[in-house]
Amino acid sequence: MSGVWVFKNGVVRLENPGGDSLQGSGGRRKVLIHTPTNEVITSYAMLERKLSSLGWERYYDDPELLQFHKRSTVHLISLPKDFGKFKSMHMFDIVVKNRNIFEVRDM
C-alpha cells in the first residue's frame, strides 16, 4: 500500500497523491471483499446487508452520508451517499472495524 497516512482534525486517512485511491499497485482496481463468502461488494445494498448481519445499524442523520454504528463499540462508519465515490480509504475503514470479515484486494 503506497501513500502517506495523515492525521487531521481527529481523522486518520491514507493520502495517495500519485493517483486514484481505488488504483492498486500496477494500476489494478481495489475492491472490498466479504471474506466468509469471498464476494466482491458491488453496491451499498449488498454492503448494508453484510454489515447488518454483523450488528451494524444504519444512521439517517446526514442526507449526504451513509452511516453505520455498532452499539457494542464506539465505531462509526461514514460513507459517501454515491457508491461511485466509495474509495479505498472507506474500504480500509470497514476492514479495520470488522477484522477477519472484510479485506481489500487488488483486482
C-alpha positions in Angstrom: 0.0 0.0 0.0 1.6 3.3 -1.1 0.8 6.7 0.2 1.0 8.7 3.4 -1.1 8.3 6.5 -2.3 11.8 7.6 -3.9 12.7 10.9 -6.0 15.8 10.6 -9.0 17.0 12.7 -9.2 13.7 14.6 -9.3 11.6 11.4 -6.6 9.3 10.0 -6.6 8.8 6.3 -4.4 7.4 3.6 -3.4 10.0 1.1 -2.2 8.9 -2.3 -1.1 11.9 -4.3 0.1 9.7 -7.1 -3.3 8.7 -8.5 -6.9 7.4 -7.9 -7.4 6.0 -4.5 -9.1 2.9 -6.0 -6.0 2.0 -8.0 -3.6 -0.5 -6.5 -0.1 -1.4 -7.5 0.3 -1.9 -11.2 -2.9 0.0 -11.9 -5.2 -2.7 -10.6 -8.5 -1.6 -9.1 -9.1 -2.1 -5.3 -12.3 -4.0 -4.2 -13.8 -4.8 -0.9 -14.2 -8.5 -0.3 -16.6 -10.2 2.2 -14.2 -12.9 3.3 -16.6 -15.5 4.7 -18.3 -15.7 1.2 -15.5 -14.4 -0.9 -17.9 -12.0 -2.6 -16.9 -8.6 -4.0 -19.0 -5.8 -2.6 -20.6 -4.2 -5.6 -23.3 -2.0 -4.1 -24.3 -0.3 -0.9 -27.3 -2.5 -0.6 -25.0 -5.5 -0.5 -22.7 -3.9 2.0 -25.6 -2.9 4.2 -26.9 -6.5 4.3 -23.4 -7.7 5.3 -23.0 -5.0 8.0 -26.5 -5.5 9.4 -25.8 -9.2 9.9 -22.7 -8.2 11.9 -24.8 -5.9 14.2 -24.2 -2.6 12.5 -27.2 -0.2 12.5 -27.9 2.4 9.9 -28.0 6.1 10.9 -30.1 8.5 8.9 -28.9 11.8 10.4 -26.9 13.2 7.5 -28.5 13.0 4.0 -25.1 13.3 2.3 -23.7 10.2 4.0 -24.5 6.6 4.7 -23.6 6.0 8.3 -23.5 2.8 10.3 -23.0 2.3 14.1 -22.4 -0.8 16.2 -23.9 -0.5 19.6 -21.2 -2.6 21.3 -18.5 -0.2 20.1 -17.7 3.5 19.6 -17.1 2.9 15.9 -18.9 4.8 13.2 -18.6 4.0 9.5 -19.3 7.1 7.3 -19.5 6.6 3.5 -20.4 9.0 0.7 -24.0 8.6 -0.5 -22.9 7.9 -4.1 -21.3 4.4 -4.4 -19.2 5.8 -7.3 -17.3 7.9 -4.7 -16.6 4.8 -2.5 -12.8 4.9 -2.2 -10.1 2.7 -0.8 -9.9 4.8 2.4 -13.6 3.9 3.0 -12.9 0.2 2.3 -9.9 0.2 4.8 -12.1 1.9 7.4 -14.6 -1.0 7.1 -11.8 -3.6 7.2 -10.3 -2.1 10.4 -13.7 -2.1 12.2 -14.6 -5.6 11.1 -11.4 -7.7 11.4 -11.4 -11.1 9.6 -14.8 -10.3 7.9 -13.7 -7.9 5.1 -10.5 -7.3 3.2 -9.3 -5.0 0.4 -7.8 -6.7 -2.7 -6.4 -5.6 -6.0 -8.4 -6.9 -8.9 
